[in-house]
């Protein structure tokens, strides 16, 4: 019987649907726990942007000192 699913019939379709929903739920839960999505990500982005600006200023100061020499 082709296309009847793992367990066959309507019950098999329901079991497959429940398995898929369980897997999707576990993935979403793990992503939320790892702070992949959320406001914590914004705070890290702001910190990285500030660090980049500080590095740019430091590089510019070193460039100016080298030009003086």
N, C-alpha and C positions, 0 to 999 in steps of 0.2 A: 504494500500500500504506500504509494508515493505521496509525500506531502501531508502525512497525517500527524506529524510531530513526534516528539520523543515518546509520549505515552498514548498517543492516538486519541482522536475525537476531541470533543469540546473540553474535556477535563485536561487534556494535554496542552491545549492552547492556554488555558488558565494557569497551569503550572509554569509554562514557559514565560508567560507575562509576569508572574510573580517573581521568578528568578531574575528577569531583566530589571524589574523595579528594585529588587534588593541590591543588585550590583550597582545600579545608578545611585541609590541612596548611600551606599558605603563610600563610593567615590566622592560624592558631594560632601559627606561628613568629613572625610580625610582632607579634602581641599580647604574646608572652613577651619579645621583644627590647625592646619599648617600656616594660617594667615596669608594664604595665597590671594584671597579675596578679602577686602575689608579696609577699614580706615587706617590700620597699622601700616599698610603699604604706603599710604599717602605721607605719613610721618617720615618713613624711611626715605622716600623720594625727596622730600624737602631737605632732609639732612644731607643727602648725596649732592643735591644742587648747591647747598651752602659750601660743602667741602670742595666742589669743583671751582666755585668762585674764589675760595681761599687759595687754591693751588694756582689759579690763573694770576692772582695778585703776586704770589711768591715768585712765579716764573718771570713776570714782568719786572719785579725788583732785581732779580738776578741778571736779567738781560740788560737793565740800565747800568748795573755795577760793571758788567763786562764791557759795555760800551765806553764807560769812563776810563777803563784801563786801556 
